[in-house]
């Protein structure tokens, strides 16, 4: 089987994705999945040419093309303005400005001056023709292929309302001087030629345009994850040739080149260390907080940062072959393979739309058969279309989403779009990254233990003074910790760092050594104090880094440094269990550190030492086992797993690529916010369902009245407005959502 990815264009709703998917799957030897949110199709084929796949999509009325190759680095220029999104925004603003006066004139008799109806026609015409053009065009395309969607109903309803208004104005009595529109519960059969539907045609167009604009904005975020990944890479590198150094663009590097990486610089691309010893901060790629000690012969990955000494690196991979580019492809594939996020309204549109059109034709034919006039029959048919036009349906999802996400943003919870909400209801497993998610992701001093005769304050004072000249995160953690101990500033001289081992310095005239216990023993012949050996073993088994401190050739004590559990993480895990979620710890760190953190927060299932690919594989294996998986992470290494999970949740304190690949972002970085996000998402989904139920119930109740010719057109418009007000009011209740009361907040 061969995997083929296609960029799909022309889709306007989730039913479009379904139709394309069915069209592709009818081809023998093809298994296709079309994602409406990302506008991509992922196809597995057995001998089918790509041109045949593209032809099948085009035959369904859409466009398809092979995606552009992933570049070696992010483009320097800003992304071009999205023409489709800006066009929708322009249509919405202009249409709303024209529609508001039409609605006011039609609904408030006191504003109806002489020949007001002709002024309303002048305002409504551009809205109906130009504003609603996307719906008319989509309906025409669907009609050519024998299909009907919500665009079809919107287009038919708007055209019918406007068409009858033109008929009433030019051939009926609605264009006469002194014409007024009044409220009546019922319509007298035969008086349709004196009624207008201009406000209905205009309002429906504006409401649906607003929903479509909100939807388009959410969809445009699908490519942000890849852009954030590519932005991590370095733009320039210092290449060494024949003893000379020159600054060159990363794109000009080829395998075999040698590059110089100084402290604080990014490693430009993947390679092998030829010369130098240092510590490399791979947190941007691996998500782990502890820098890795590297020596000649070790492999390094592009976009990581050299935090220690000078390195000479031989380039092994460039461009699309690098680890960063490979991770970008993982994110793209995971996004393309995500389950379809169909809107609830679109799920029933395939039945609802043709049924409404059929009922309108039945009403028209029925009145003719029982001897009614053509005007009465046409008025009943038009009223049926108007009363069923999905104004409330178009508002049901966007309004609840806007209020829910607005309330979420106040609480530091960012929800990507409506497709996210559907997954929160069925999620039963939550996979948690360790570093930066459950833990702080920053190196801190966790314990200070001194030998007999040495005060802990003195131990910290000498160690911090020796580490003052170090740039290593462990050294910085010790220096930061020393600020909590008031003491006189020490005199420091002759500082010397030993990459991968420790530091030495003359502090107040004494030789102070801070480093690994084994280094003090082997290189300095300073044996570890017997009374602290058990403490060292306990700290190391918990995944902590132990630094020994000595001066005057005597072992004085140890300082344990490591990543610490965030405040509230254990409470958050307890809340996940209360919400019916099974917690799983997933980390690239070692098993000892992972198990220690899991015990602190109450997680029983742990997967340690995982690579980005391993994380992605675990998510998929859980899904294959029938679980609906939420993934919580913060690093670039989590991006592919976040995209593949049924629900991806990123910490706002993490990397841009993780947030871009996720469905929900917790700005505060607190794990407690994840539980609040799930509760808010579920409540927002419940509100959307309530809105949709009202919208459909309204149609079910009103359509028979319209078919009987008893529905006054203006009352139909008022009823539609009321249904919209109900939907908006119901959505506004989400503003009352509050986080769970917790003692630690």
C-alpha positions in Angstrom: 0.0 0.0 0.0 1.2 3.5 -0.8 0.2 6.6 1.2 -0.8 9.7 -0.7 -1.7 13.0 0.8 -3.8 15.5 -1.1 -4.8 19.2 -0.4 -8.5 19.5 -1.0 -10.2 22.8 -2.0 -13.8 23.9 -2.3 -15.3 22.2 0.8 -17.9 24.3 2.6 -19.2 21.9 5.2 -18.4 18.5 6.7 -20.9 16.8 4.4 -18.6 17.9 1.5 -15.7 15.9 3.1 -18.0 12.9 3.5 -19.0 13.0 -0.2 -15.3 13.2 -1.3 -14.4 10.4 1.0 -17.2 8.2 -0.4 -16.1 9.1 -4.0 -12.5 8.1 -3.3 -13.4 4.9 -1.5 -15.5 3.7 -4.4 -12.2 3.3 -6.4 -11.0 -0.3 -6.1 -7.9 -0.6 -4.0 -8.4 2.8 -2.2 -8.9 3.6 1.4 -9.4 7.3 2.0 -10.0 9.6 4.9 -10.9 13.3 4.3 -10.4 15.8 7.0 -12.6 18.9 6.6 -10.8 20.9 9.3 -7.4 20.6 7.7 -8.7 20.4 4.1 -6.6 17.3 3.5 -7.2 13.8 2.2 -5.1 10.9 3.3 -5.3 8.0 0.9 -3.9 4.5 0.9 -3.7 3.0 -2.5 -2.7 -0.3 -4.1 -1.5 0.6 -7.6 -3.9 3.6 -8.2 -2.3 6.6 -9.9 -2.3 10.0 -8.1 -3.8 11.5 -11.2 -6.8 9.2 -11.0 -7.4 10.2 -7.3 -7.3 13.9 -8.3 -9.7 13.3 -11.2 -12.1 11.5 -8.8 -12.1 14.5 -6.4 -12.6 16.9 -9.3 -15.5 14.8 -10.6 -17.2 15.4 -7.3 -16.9 19.2 -7.8 -13.8 20.0 -5.7 -10.1 20.6 -6.3 -7.2 18.4 -5.3 -3.4 18.7 -5.5 -0.3 17.2 -4.1 0.9 19.2 -1.0 3.9 21.4 -1.4 7.1 19.9 0.0 8.1 20.8 3.5 10.9 23.4 3.2 14.2 23.1 5.0 13.4 26.1 7.2 10.6 28.5 7.8 10.2 31.2 5.2 11.6 34.6 6.1 8.7 36.6 4.7 5.4 36.9 6.5 2.6 34.6 5.3 0.4 36.3 2.7 -3.0 37.6 3.7 -5.7 34.9 3.6 -7.9 36.0 0.6 -10.8 33.7 1.5 -10.9 34.8 5.1 -10.6 38.5 4.3 -13.3 38.1 1.6 -15.7 36.5 4.1 -15.0 39.2 6.6 -15.7 41.9 4.0 -19.0 40.2 3.0 -20.1 39.9 6.6 -19.4 43.6 7.5 -21.0 45.0 4.4 -24.0 42.7 4.5 -24.6 43.4 8.2 -24.5 47.2 7.6 -27.1 46.9 4.8 -29.3 44.3 6.5 -29.8 46.1 9.9 -31.9 48.9 8.3 -33.9 46.4 6.3 -34.8 44.5 9.5 -35.6 47.6 11.5 -37.9 49.0 8.7 -39.7 45.7 8.3 -40.2 44.9 11.9 -41.0 48.4 13.4 -44.0 50.0 11.7 -43.3 53.5 13.1 -40.2 53.7 10.9 -42.1 52.7 7.7 -42.2 56.0 5.7 -43.9 56.3 2.3 -42.4 53.9 -0.2 -40.0 52.5 2.5 -40.3 49.1 0.8 -38.4 50.3 -2.3 -35.6 51.7 -0.1 -35.5 48.3 1.7 -35.3 46.5 -1.7 -32.3 48.7 -2.6 -30.5 47.7 0.6 -31.5 44.1 0.5 -30.5 43.4 -3.1 -26.7 43.6 -2.6 -27.0 41.4 0.5 -29.0 38.7 -1.3 -26.9 38.7 -4.5 -23.4 39.6 -3.4 -23.4 38.7 0.3 -25.0 35.3 -0.2 -23.0 34.5 -3.3 -20.8 31.8 -1.6 -24.0 29.9 -0.7 -25.5 30.3 -4.2 -22.3 29.1 -5.8 -21.9 26.1 -3.4 -25.6 25.2 -4.0 -25.1 25.3 -7.7 -22.0 23.0 -7.5 -23.8 20.6 -5.3 -26.9 20.6 -7.6 -24.7 19.7 -10.6 -23.6 16.6 -8.8 -27.0 15.6 -7.4 -26.3 16.6 -3.8 -27.8 19.0 -1.3 -26.2 20.6 1.8 -27.0 23.4 4.2 -25.8 25.8 1.5 -28.6 24.5 -0.7 -31.3 25.3 1.9 -29.8 28.7 2.6 -29.6 29.6 -1.1 -33.1 28.3 -1.9 -34.6 30.1 1.1 -32.9 33.4 0.4 -33.7 33.3 -3.3 -37.3 32.3 -2.7 -37.8 35.1 -0.1 -36.2 37.7 -2.4 -38.0 36.4 -5.5 -41.4 36.5 -3.9 -40.6 40.0 -2.6 -39.8 41.1 -6.1 -43.1 39.5 -7.3 -45.1 41.2 -4.6 -43.4 44.6 -5.3 -43.7 44.6 -9.1 -46.7 42.5 -9.8 -48.6 42.6 -6.5 -49.7 45.2 -4.1 -46.6 45.5 -1.9 -45.1 48.3 -4.0 -48.0 50.7 -3.5 -47.9 53.9 -1.6 -48.8 53.6 2.1 -47.9 49.9 2.3 -47.4 48.7 5.8 -46.3 45.4 7.3 -48.2 44.4 10.5 -48.0 41.5 12.9 -50.7 38.8 12.6 -50.6 35.3 14.0 -52.2 33.9 10.9 -52.1 34.7 7.2 -55.3 35.2 5.2 -55.1 32.9 2.2 -54.5 34.8 -1.0 -53.0 38.0 0.5 -49.4 36.9 -0.2 -48.9 39.5 -2.9 -49.0 42.3 -0.3 -46.3 40.8 1.9 -42.5 41.1 1.8 -39.7 38.8 2.9 -36.8 41.2 2.4 -35.8 41.2 6.1 -35.8 37.4 6.2 -33.6 37.1 3.2 -31.1 39.7 4.5 -31.0 38.5 8.1 -30.5 34.8 7.1 -27.6 35.8 4.9 -25.9 37.8 7.7 -26.4 35.1 10.3 -25.0 32.3 8.1 -22.1 34.5 6.9 -21.2 35.1 10.6 -21.1 31.4 11.3 -19.1 30.7 8.1 -16.5 33.4 9.0 -16.0 31.9 12.5 -15.6 28.5 11.0 -13.0 29.7 8.4 -10.9 31.4 11.1 -10.7 28.1 13.1 -9.8 26.1 10.0 -6.9 28.5 9.1 -5.0 27.4 12.3 -4.4 23.9 10.9 -1.0 24.8 9.4 0.3 26.7 12.4 1.9 23.6 14.0 4.2 23.0 11.1 5.1 26.6 10.8 6.0 26.7 14.6 8.2 23.6 14.1 10.1 25.1 11.2 10.6 28.4 13.1 12.7 26.5 15.7 15.5 25.9 13.2 18.5 28.2 13.0 18.8 30.5 10.0 22.6 30.8 9.9 25.6 28.7 10.8 29.4 29.3 11.3 31.1 27.0 8.8 34.8 26.1 9.2 36.9 25.4 6.1 40.7 25.1 6.0 40.9 26.8 9.4 38.8 29.8 8.4 35.3 30.5 9.7 32.4 32.1 7.7 28.8 32.8 8.5 26.5 31.0 5.9 22.8 30.4 5.5 21.7 27.0 6.9 20.3 26.1 3.4 23.8 26.1 1.9 25.2 23.4 4.3 25.8 19.9 2.9 26.7 16.7 4.6 30.4 16.6 5.5 30.6 20.4 6.3 31.9 21.3 9.7 30.2 24.0 11.8 31.3 25.8 14.9 28.7 26.1 17.7 29.6 28.5 20.5 27.9 28.6 23.9 24.3 29.9 23.7 24.0 29.3 20.0 21.6 26.9 18.3 23.0 23.8 16.6 22.1 24.5 12.9 21.4 21.0 11.8 21.8 17.3 12.6 25.4 16.2 13.0 28.2 14.4 15.0 30.5 16.2 17.4 34.1 16.2 16.2 35.6 18.3 18.9 34.6 19.8 22.2 32.7 18.8 25.4 29.5 20.6 26.4 26.0 20.4 27.6 23.2 20.6 25.1 19.7 21.9 26.0 17.4 19.7 23.9 14.2 20.9 25.6 12.9 22.6 22.5 12.9 19.3 20.7 12.7 16.6 23.4 10.7 18.6 26.0 13.0 17.4 28.8 14.5 20.0 31.2 17.9 18.5 32.0 20.7 19.3 29.4 22.5 16.4 28.0 26.3 16.1 28.4 27.9 15.5 24.9 31.4 14.5 23.9 33.2 13.8 20.6 31.3 11.1 18.6 27.9 12.0 20.1 25.0 12.8 17.8 23.3 16.2 18.1 20.0 17.4 16.6 19.3 20.7 14.9 17.5 23.4 16.8 18.9 22.3 20.1 21.0 24.8 22.1 24.7 24.6 23.2 24.8 25.8 26.8 28.4 24.8 27.6 31.6 24.9 25.7 32.6 25.4 22.1 31.6 22.5 19.8 32.8 21.5 16.3 30.1 19.5 14.6 30.2 17.6 11.3 26.9 17.9 9.4 25.2 14.6 8.7 21.7 15.6 7.6 20.3 18.7 6.1 16.9 20.1 4.9 14.0 17.6 4.8 16.2 14.8 6.2 16.7 16.4 9.6 15.0 15.3 12.8 13.1 18.6 12.9 11.7 18.1 9.4 10.8 14.5 10.2 8.9 15.6 13.3 7.1 18.2 11.0 6.0 15.3 8.8 4.8 13.4 11.8 2.6 16.3 12.9 1.2 16.7 9.4 0.4 13.0 9.0 -1.2 12.9 12.5 -3.4 15.9 11.7 -4.5 14.4 8.4 -5.4 11.1 10.1 -7.5 12.7 12.8 -11.2 11.6 13.0 -13.6 13.8 11.0 -15.1 16.6 13.0 -18.5 16.9 11.5 -20.9 19.5 12.8 -24.1 18.2 14.4 -26.2 20.3 12.0 -24.3 19.0 8.9 -25.0 15.4 10.1 -28.7 15.7 9.5 -28.5 18.2 6.6 -28.5 15.4 4.0 -32.0 14.4 5.2 -33.3 17.8 6.4 -32.6 19.8 3.3 -34.3 17.6 0.7 -37.2 17.0 3.1 -37.9 20.7 3.5 -37.7 21.3 -0.2 -40.1 18.4 -0.8 -42.5 19.7 1.8 -42.5 23.2 0.2 -43.4 21.5 -3.2 -46.1 19.4 -1.5 -47.6 22.6 0.0 -47.6 24.3 -3.4 -49.1 21.3 -5.2 -51.5 20.6 -2.4 -53.1 24.1 -2.5 -53.5 23.8 -6.2 -55.1 20.4 -6.0 -57.7 21.6 -3.5 -58.6 24.6 -5.6 -56.5 27.3 -4.0 -55.2 30.2 -6.1 -51.7 30.1 -7.5 -50.8 33.0 -5.2 -51.9 31.2 -2.1 -50.1 28.0 -3.2 -46.9 29.9 -3.9 -47.2 31.8 -0.6 -47.5 28.6 1.3 -44.5 27.1 -0.4 -42.4 30.1 0.2 -43.5 30.3 3.8 -42.4 26.7 4.3 -39.0 27.4 2.9 -38.6 30.6 5.0 -39.8 29.1 8.3 -37.4 26.2 7.7 -34.4 28.3 6.7 -31.7 27.4 9.2 -31.1 30.8 10.9 -31.1 29.3 14.4 -29.1 26.3 13.0 -26.4 28.7 11.7 -26.2 30.3 15.2 -26.4 27.2 17.3 -22.8 26.2 17.1 -21.0 29.6 16.6 -22.7 31.5 19.5 -22.2 28.7 22.0 -18.6 28.4 20.8 -18.0 32.1 21.1 -19.4 32.4 24.6 -17.8 29.2 25.8 -14.4 30.0 24.4 -14.7 33.6 25.6 -15.4 32.4 29.1 -12.6 29.9 28.7 -10.1 32.6 27.6 -11.0 34.5 30.9 -10.0 31.3 32.7 -6.9 30.7 30.7 -8.5 28.0 28.5 -8.2 28.3 24.7 -10.5 26.0 22.7 -9.6 25.6 19.0 -13.1 25.0 17.5 -16.4 23.1 17.7 -14.9 19.9 16.5 -12.9 19.8 19.8 -16.0 19.7 21.9 -17.4 16.5 20.5 -14.4 14.5 21.7 -14.5 15.7 25.3 -17.8 13.9 25.8 -16.3 10.4 25.0 -12.7 10.8 26.2 -11.9 8.0 28.6 -8.1 8.1 28.8 -5.8 11.0 29.4 -2.1 10.7 28.6 0.1 13.2 30.5 3.6 14.3 29.5 5.9 14.7 32.6 8.2 17.6 32.1 6.5 20.9 31.8 3.1 19.3 32.3 3.0 17.5 35.6 6.4 19.1 36.6 7.6 22.6 36.4 10.2 21.9 33.7 12.8 24.0 35.5 15.8 22.7 37.5 15.5 23.6 41.2 17.3 22.5 44.4 15.2 19.9 46.2 17.4 18.9 49.1 20.6 20.1 50.8 22.3 17.6 53.1 25.6 18.5 54.9 28.1 16.3 56.8 28.5 16.6 60.5 30.2 19.9 61.4 29.1 21.7 58.2 26.0 23.9 58.2 23.6 23.7 55.2 23.8 27.5 54.9 27.6 27.3 54.6 27.4 24.5 52.1 25.0 26.5 49.8 27.1 29.6 50.2 30.3 28.0 49.0 28.6 26.0 46.3 26.7 29.0 44.9 29.9 31.1 44.9 31.8 28.4 42.9 28.9 28.1 40.5 28.5 31.8 40.0 30.5 31.7 36.8 28.8 28.7 35.4 26.1 28.8 32.7 24.9 25.3 33.3 21.2 25.0 34.4 22.2 23.0 37.5 24.7 25.6 38.5 22.1 28.4 37.9 19.6 26.4 40.1 22.1 26.3 43.0 22.9 30.1 42.6 19.1 30.9 42.6 18.5 28.7 45.6 21.3 30.6 47.6 19.3 33.8 47.5 17.0 32.4 50.2 20.0 32.3 52.5 21.2 35.7 53.7 25.0 35.8 53.7 28.0 38.0 52.9 29.1 38.0 49.3 32.1 35.6 48.8 35.3 36.5 47.0 35.6 34.3 44.0 38.6 33.8 41.7 40.3 31.2 39.4 36.9 29.8 38.3 37.3 26.8 36.0 34.6 24.6 34.5 34.9 20.9 33.7 32.1 20.1 31.1 30.2 17.0 32.0 31.7 16.8 35.5 31.5 20.0 37.6 33.4 23.3 38.5 36.2 24.5 40.7 36.9 27.9 42.1 38.9 29.7 44.8 36.2 31.0 47.3 37.5 33.2 50.1 40.9 31.6 49.7 39.6 28.1 49.7 39.6 25.6 46.8 35.9 24.7 46.4 34.9 21.8 44.1 31.2 21.2 43.0 30.4 18.2 40.8 29.4 14.6 40.5 30.4 12.5 43.5 32.2 10.0 41.3 34.2 12.8 39.8 35.3 14.1 43.2 36.4 10.6 44.1 38.2 9.7 40.9 39.7 13.0 39.8 40.3 14.7 43.2 40.6 11.6 45.5 37.8 13.0 47.8 35.8 10.0 48.9 32.0 10.3 49.4 31.0 10.7 53.0 29.6 7.3 54.2 26.7 9.0 56.1 25.4 10.5 52.8 25.7 7.4 50.5 22.1 6.3 51.2 20.8 9.8 50.6 22.7 9.9 47.2 21.2 6.6 46.2 17.7 7.7 47.2 18.0 10.9 45.2 19.4 9.2 42.1 16.7 6.6 42.2 14.1 9.4 42.3 15.6 10.8 39.1 17.4 13.7 40.7 20.9 15.0 39.9 23.2 14.9 42.9 26.1 17.5 43.2 28.8 16.9 45.8 30.5 19.9 47.4 34.0 20.0 49.0 36.5 22.5 50.1 39.9 22.1 51.7 39.9 18.5 50.3 37.1 17.4 52.5 33.6 16.1 51.4 31.2 18.6 52.9 27.8 17.6 51.6 25.4 17.1 48.7 22.9 19.2 46.8 20.0 17.4 45.0 18.7 19.2 41.9 15.9 18.2 39.7 12.5 19.0 38.2 9.7 19.4 40.7 6.0 18.5 40.6 3.8 21.5 39.9 1.5 22.6 42.7 -1.9 21.1 42.2 -0.8 18.3 39.8 -1.9 15.5 42.2 -5.3 17.2 42.7 -5.7 17.5 38.9 -5.1 13.8 38.5 -7.7 13.1 41.2 -10.2 15.2 39.2 -9.4 13.3 36.0 -10.4 10.1 37.7 -13.6 11.8 39.0 -14.4 12.8 35.4 -14.1 9.2 34.4 -10.7 9.4 32.8 -7.8 6.9 33.2 -4.5 8.8 33.6 -1.3 7.6 31.9 2.2 9.1 32.4 4.2 9.4 29.2 7.8 10.8 29.2 11.1 10.8 27.5 12.8 10.9 30.9 14.3 7.8 32.6 12.2 5.3 34.4 13.4 6.3 37.9 12.3 9.9 37.5 9.1 8.9 35.9 8.1 6.4 38.6 8.9 8.9 41.3 6.7 11.6 39.8 3.9 9.0 39.1 3.9 8.0 42.8 3.6 11.7 43.9 0.6 12.4 41.8 -1.2 9.1 41.9 -0.7 7.6 38.5 -0.3 3.8 38.1 0.4 3.4 34.3 3.8 4.8 33.3 5.7 4.8 30.0 9.2 6.1 30.3 12.2 6.7 27.9 9.9 7.4 24.9 10.9 9.2 21.7 8.4 11.4 19.7 7.7 8.4 17.5 7.1 6.2 20.5 4.6 8.7 21.9 2.7 8.8 18.6 2.7 5.0 18.5 1.4 4.7 22.1 -1.5 7.1 21.3 -2.4 5.1 18.2 -2.2 1.8 20.1 -4.5 3.1 22.8 -7.0 4.2 20.1 -6.8 0.8 18.4 -7.6 -0.8 21.7 -10.9 1.2 21.7 -10.0 4.0 23.9 -10.8 7.7 23.2 -7.6 9.5 24.1 -6.8 13.0 25.4 -3.1 13.9 25.3 -1.6 16.7 27.5 1.9 18.0 26.6 4.0 21.1 26.2 7.1 20.2 24.0 7.9 19.9 20.3 8.3 16.2 21.0 4.7 16.1 22.0 3.4 17.8 18.9 2.7 14.7 16.8 1.1 12.9 19.7 -1.1 15.9 20.4 -2.2 16.1 16.8 -3.0 12.3 16.7 -4.9 12.2 19.9 -8.7 12.5 19.8 -8.3 15.5 22.1 -4.9 17.4 22.2 -4.3 19.7 25.2 -1.1 21.8 25.3 0.3 23.9 28.2 0.7 27.5 27.4 4.1 27.6 29.0 5.4 25.2 26.4 6.4 25.5 22.8 4.5 27.1 20.0 4.4 24.0 17.9 2.8 22.0 20.8 0.1 24.7 21.2 -0.5 24.9 17.4 -0.9 21.1 17.2 -3.4 20.9 20.1 -7.1 21.4 20.3 -7.1 23.1 23.7 -4.4 25.3 25.2 -4.1 25.9 29.0 -2.4 29.4 29.1 -1.5 29.2 32.8 0.3 25.9 32.4 -1.5 24.5 35.4 -2.7 20.9 35.1 -5.8 21.9 37.2 -6.9 24.0 34.2 -7.1 20.8 32.1 -9.9 19.4 34.2 -11.7 22.8 34.0 -11.2 22.7 30.2 -12.8 19.3 29.9 -15.8 20.4 32.0 -16.2 23.6 30.1 -16.0 21.8 26.8 -18.6 19.3 27.8 -20.9 22.0 29.0 -20.4 24.0 25.8 -21.2 20.9 23.7 -24.4 20.3 25.8 -25.4 23.9 25.0 -24.8 23.4 21.3 -27.0 20.3 21.4 -29.7 22.2 23.2 -29.5 25.0 20.6 -29.8 22.5 17.8 -32.7 20.7 19.4 -34.6 24.0 19.7 -33.7 24.9 16.1 -35.1 21.6 14.8 -38.1 21.5 17.1 -39.0 25.0 16.0 -39.0 23.9 12.4 -41.0 20.7 13.1 -43.7 22.8 14.9 -43.8 25.7 12.4 -43.5 23.9 9.1 -47.0 22.3 9.2 -48.5 25.8 10.0 -46.7 27.3 7.0 -47.8 24.4 4.7 -51.4 25.1 5.7 -51.0 28.7 4.6 -51.8 30.0 8.1 -48.4 31.6 8.8 -48.1 35.3 8.2 -44.7 36.0 6.5 -43.8 38.7 9.0 -44.7 36.5 11.9 -42.5 33.8 10.3 -39.7 36.4 10.3 -40.4 37.3 13.9 -40.5 33.6 14.9 -37.2 33.1 13.3 -35.8 36.1 15.1 -37.1 34.7 18.4 -35.6 31.4 17.7 -32.3 33.1 17.2 -32.6 35.2 20.4 -33.4 32.0 22.3 -30.3 30.3 20.9 -28.1 33.3 21.8 -29.6 33.6 25.3 -29.1 29.9 25.9 -25.5 30.3 24.8 -24.9 33.3 27.1 -25.6 31.1 30.1 -22.1 29.7 29.6 -20.8 33.0 31.0 -21.8 31.6 34.4 -19.3 28.7 34.2 -16.8 28.7 37.1 -13.9 26.5 37.9 -14.3 23.9 40.5 -13.7 25.3 44.0 -10.3 24.1 45.2 -8.6 24.7 48.5 -5.2 25.2 46.8 -6.4 28.0 44.5 
